[in-house]
Amino acid sequence: MLQLRPSMPSSASLPSARFFASLLAHVTDAVIATDHQLRVLYLNPAAEREYGVSAPEAVGQPVEVVYRNLWIHPADERQARADLQAVGFWRGENIHVRQDGSQIRVESTISRLRNAEGEEIGQLAVIRDISEKQREIDELSRQRGAFMRLAENSPDLIVRFDATGRMWYLNTATERVFGIPRLHMIGKTMAEVGAPSELCALWQQTLAGVVSTGRQAELELTIPRSNEQSDFSVICVPEFASDGRVETVLSIAHDVTDLKRAIEHAENRQSRLNLAVVAANLGVFEWSFKTGGIRLENTVAREILAQLADTTELPAAQFLDELVHPDDAVAFREHLAQVMVGLGTFNHLCRLQTKSAGGERWVEFAARCERAEGTTDVQLVGFVSDITERIEAAAALARARDTAEAASRAKDRFLATLSHELRTPLTPALMVAADLEHSPLIPLELRQDCATIRTNIELEARLIDDLLDVARIAQGKLHMAFEPCDAHQVLRRAVATTRADFEAKQLTVDWQLHAEQGHVQGDSIRLQQVFWNILRNAAKFSPKGGAVALRSASNGAVWRLEIVDRGIGIDAADLAKIFEAFVQASDGAQRRHDGLGLGLAISAFIVREHGGRIWAESGGRGQGATFVVELPLSERAAPARVQEEAALTFVPRRLQILVVEDHGPSRLAFVALLRRRGHHTVGADSVQQARAAAAARKFDLVISDLGLPDGSGLELMQALRREHGLKGIALSGYGMEADIKAALDAGFLLHLTKPVTLHKLEDAVARIAELLP
């Protein structure tokens, strides 16, 4: 039995040992007495329950049979010994490890233990398990830490006020918004940190209401900042003390500046949308498939769909049965059903019947099928517009387009007919003049006159070609076939075609082709036309016995050609104008040179279409001129080709030739000239005569005009080729690209455009002769 030293002189007044034993048995704290060697002298029932060891098992044993002590801080053990030595008492926290290995956090009160005689016999420890309390403290600390982390990282302004309005906590966001270090704000009111008086008054009023009622409050504040002001939505939450009074108020202010701006922007957009709807004359509707009603949101919708300005809702059945045009009703219903299933967009054009007899209007729906928010109702929401005027305008435009296209086709036919009618009379004159020019049967002087006639007829033909090219350019119908070609070869062919012009004025050509290569992607025929135009001008304006230099160069990306003459030159004012249609350089008081001024304009267009440039340079009158052409080089080389001769040698072979031409003089000229060259030639002026002649005898070749009085030369060629295997040459005044293609597609091997020179005719016949067996 534990003996306590009496502290009063009268032993009769002391409680009995049984009293102390009963007292220790009923206390909830564990009580353990140990001797100087820390052997257990006593432990109460609470200690037995706490540590799972009975008193008989523990008494006399080292205290470790009950628990093993772990000091939380190493210095606590030294402090406990010092306190026990100095004052005989120590209180602190440490950890006890039970026999089963579990740990509890305890608060221990240790004092020196004396017997009845006052002798110190050991220590008395009163131990309280504070594990649950510590867990509560730890949880509270964790929650406080979480709150602090949340508060410090929150973009919201979080401030804790006391009941008088002084701030005792504020987070980083508050510090940032107010621009004042938080240490300078702690313990101060809003007024003391310089907030506007209106803001302070509103805040104090709100705070007082929360403190007095114990209910949270909400308000909106505008807080001025350095260069702007921000809007905040604030909630004030009361925090209660243990006695139920409001001790502090936690305020959380959320910045709603961007939200308010977004709302204002949305409202502005809605306002603009409303204005656009009004300006565009759009009707707004909402069609509920559940109720079967169409709600008409504005006047336009009511006027279009119900045709009544004062009707706000229209039964869908009435709309479908009475207003949708019968011819459009099936398509409308089918489209609507598809949209209802897929909840998609409904873009539909249809006609609505008007209340006036026989009247109808075109309308366009632009809507979307969707589920109404919070319901299962499927509805069609969107716009409807009256597009009758647009439909009628489109129809009128289509009619105008058809009329314009018909006029364009008529113009094409007129140009083709004009070309044919202008060229056809020139053909016999040109061929006869060319034949007489080289005939040994007539005197030399007359042959020179024939040469003059031939030259002027060729000039007339060139003028016709230029006029047609200008017409094609104006209509965007100047066709070009781009393919790899050698610009140097094209230039040589152009020089060959102007040989007569150069020889007539005894001009020499100075070849200076220094470009390493001249591979370009282009239309060789059209490029030859460009070079021919410039060369012919050089010959025209150069003095007799002069020279024309041809210089080429390349820089890796561009091929450059300079055609330099020593002729009359060009005034600076005319350099830019000479590439305009129907413009020639000024030439004093009178015009000395032929032409319409179209060649350079056509050349400029062709060069631009090839992605190149063309310009002229001149020092002025009497200084000659230099024409420069630049074309982009191509990586693809032109296909190898046999060097073309200036003229093919006429094959000394008599051919059986059928000439079909309804123009009498031309037919007679062709027949006569071909007979003089040894061919057996028969003439025909119609499809019927030609087919009869082909059936009566065998021919090697047919030369046929395309426009015949009783049919087409194209159909004739197809028939003669099919029935007799004839090869053919098309001969026509129709020289458009489409005409040439049609002739080749019909079976003609060559197409000659009138007027035809004798040389071209001989060359064509020779080419066909080479193909004959």
GIJOLIN-V617955 format. One line per field, one symbol per residue. phi: phi as a letter, one per 40 degrees, with the letter a starting at -180 (. if undefined). A space follows every 10 residues. Layout:
phi = ???
This chain:
phi = .cbbccbbcc cccccccccc cccccbcccc bbbbcccfcc baacdccdcc bgbccdcccg cdccccabcb ccbdcccccc ccccccbgaa bababbbccc gcbbcbbbbb bcbbcccgcc bibbbbbbcb dccccccccc cccccccccc cccccccbbb bcccgccbaa ccccdcccgb dcccbcgbcc cccgcdcccc cccccccccc cccgbcbbab bbbcbdbabb bbbbbbbcbc cccgcccbbc bbbbcbdccc cccccccccc cccccccccc fccbabbccc cgbbcccacc cccccbgbcb cbabcccccc cbbcddcbcc cccccccccc ccfbcbbaba bbcccccgca bcbbcbabca ccdgbcccbb bibbbcbdcc cccccccccc cccccccccc ccccccccdc cccdcccccc ccccccdbcc cbcccccccc cccccccccc cccccccccc cccccgbccb bcacaccccc cccccccbdc ccccbfcbbc cbccccabcb cacccccccc cccccccccc ccccgcabcb bbaabhbbcb bbbbbbccgb cdccdccccc cgbbccbgcb cbbchbgbdc cccccccccc gbbaabbach dgbgabbbbb bccbcccccc acdcccaccc ccacbcbbbb accddccccc cccccccgcc bbbabacccc ccccccacbc abbbcccbcb ibcccccccc cccbgccbbc baccbcdccc cccccchccb bbcccbcccc ccccccccdc ccc
